[in-house]
Amino acid sequence: MKSCLTRRVLLPAAAAALASCQKAAPTPFAGSSPVAVLKAKSYQEDLVAHILDGIRLCGLQVKDKRVLLKPNLVEFDAATAINTDVALVAAALTAFRSLGAASVIIAEGPGHRRDTLGLADEAGYGKIIKDFEDNFVDLNCDDVSPIKNFAGLDQFFFPNTALAADLIVSMPKMKTHHWAGATLSMKNFFGLVPGAIYGWPKNTLHYIGIADSIVAINRQFRRTFAIVDGIVGMEGNGPIQGTPKPSGVLVFGKDLVAVDATCCRIMGIDPTKVGYLTMATDLGALHSSQIQQRGENPTSVRTNFQLIKQYQSLRLT
Amino acid sequence: MPEGYLRPRLETLRRHQNPDGGWGYFPGKRSWLEPTAYALLALQNEKESPAWQKGWRLLRSWQRDDGAWQPNGHVPEAHWATALAITLHCANKVHDAAFRKGVDWLLATSGAETRLFARLFAMVDKSPTGHDLKFRGWPWRPEATAWIEPTAHTLVALKKAATQISGSELNRRIVLGEGMILRRRCSDGGWNYGAKAALGIELPSYPETTALALLGLQGSREADLTAALRQAHHLWQDSRSRWSRAWLAISLRTFGTALPEESEGQQPTHDLILTALEALATPDGGHRYFRPTGFAA
């Protein structure tokens, strides 16, 4: 398509820019949010018990809810730790079922691999989780419905499975990210965007802006909980080419901003310097004074994740 | 190919055709353009049947006024799978006004990185991608950047269309699209999704993108594909992913590579695109529909 610099293009753009300048800043989150940090040294521990503890410490109600477990399935490489470990996802399935959820499904829409089921199979999901395919939805290829006024677009489409869930449980791997600084429970929601419309990768999100997209998706999906897999995370050139980082923690919470801010502090990253978190201060608790830390103190389990040179300035002092 | 492999796949596709004539990505889901196009290609030998014709009419009904196809009946937006619709029109030997309009839309579409603002930005960007922006490929959606997969699908479509439509713009876009793919080849000989390196670190090739890039490069004058075909064969031998193996078999067989047959005991999955691709990948299947017969570079 030809570039066409006409008044018809420039005037609306100028008007939109002016409108965004005049838009009132969102009201900062004023409450406080519980976040639980639990030690877990390996995937062989009783993870169901840990998850039930985390849910209890955060006061989450599960009974009769349609629960969607959203792991982070990106790419498989046996030499590193890219995906949410299958043992944790299997344990979450058991834990949420035991608490009387109306239904529990696992759903994911990987960012660039088309063969979602093949990827899940390589990551051990088919082998470890009984009847995995019957309990799994490929969000990239689900039926969709439109949402109006999303991130400056007139409409945007999301999977019906995600829109219908009463509770979306974000289950990311604790990782550094070479474009976003860190990828945690909020960034994990990129997997809710359907590749069948937005492609592999979901390049429309890059055009909106990675940070803007993370915040916009999290603004859309508010009935959430997070279980962050920090038993073995990834440091350096994440989210795919980094190196495994044993951190020995699981992080839980309903407020995903507070969860991600806590994870950053554990990783030795200053959350007030992570772009998408600073843009989400109306959605949840960024500052430690607003976070009710339960379980372990984040400082006591802090283990600095290696940062690529572009993100050295994010280091928590 | 023994009937025991192909037949259950075609039966699965017939069984899961939706009442509107199309196919969803999975059984019981709404009809979408992409699985419908692959299913109609896989069932091309039945194109006189009422069921096939119903699917064909549904697919045709999803064309927009601007010539692009939309991804399904509920999402009224221009979509990369317009390329698949054009390939299907060629396989079906339908070269009417709708077909020409679709080709025109493809010719008018390119990655957003090639537009004026993006090129100006690239001149001052401190972290350039290293891409030569004069080589224009195709994006998943009109507002986004060109990637290997949609570019490869569009090259297949345009090369097949070239036997019916002549024009300098069509030839120019084919040359530029091939150039885009060739300049993004990984050091191992294959292709990643969009780039050969990120942040200065080389990226590995992937099976399905390598398979598709090779399909897009059929008939290219510029390309020496020896190393790429060797890499594709290695990937086919090493890959456990049925999706990857299906695309690689389609691509390698299109280039005349002899491959052993897949096991008859392997059952179709409920992924309907994979089922169609596995049918197309058989030696007697429809991989020939991806071959731009008659195209002269």
HADDOCK unambig.tbl for C-alpha pairs under 7 A between the chains (distance, minus, plus):
assign (segid A and resid 1 and name CA) (segid B and resid 108 and name CA) 4.77 0.50 0.50
assign (segid A and resid 1 and name CA) (segid B and resid 109 and name CA) 4.66 0.50 0.50
assign (segid A and resid 1 and name CA) (segid B and resid 110 and name CA) 5.90 0.50 0.50
assign (segid A and resid 2 and name CA) (segid B and resid 115 and name CA) 6.87 0.50 0.50
assign (segid A and resid 3 and name CA) (segid B and resid 115 and name CA) 5.40 0.50 0.50
assign (segid A and resid 3 and name CA) (segid B and resid 116 and name CA) 5.76 0.50 0.50
assign (segid A and resid 115 and name CA) (segid B and resid 243 and name CA) 5.94 0.50 0.50
assign (segid A and resid 118 and name CA) (segid B and resid 241 and name CA) 5.29 0.50 0.50
assign (segid A and resid 141 and name CA) (segid B and resid 25 and name CA) 6.08 0.50 0.50
assign (segid A and resid 143 and name CA) (segid B and resid 29 and name CA) 6.67 0.50 0.50
assign (segid A and resid 143 and name CA) (segid B and resid 30 and name CA) 6.40 0.50 0.50
assign (segid A and resid 197 and name CA) (segid B and resid 71 and name CA) 6.90 0.50 0.50
assign (segid A and resid 198 and name CA) (segid B and resid 140 and name CA) 6.65 0.50 0.50
assign (segid A and resid 198 and name CA) (segid B and resid 141 and name CA) 6.77 0.50 0.50
assign (segid A and resid 199 and name CA) (segid B and resid 140 and name CA) 5.26 0.50 0.50
assign (segid A and resid 203 and name CA) (segid B and resid 144 and name CA) 5.98 0.50 0.50
assign (segid A and resid 203 and name CA) (segid B and resid 145 and name CA) 6.95 0.50 0.50
assign (segid A and resid 204 and name CA) (segid B and resid 144 and name CA) 5.81 0.50 0.50
assign (segid A and resid 207 and name CA) (segid B and resid 144 and name CA) 6.80 0.50 0.50
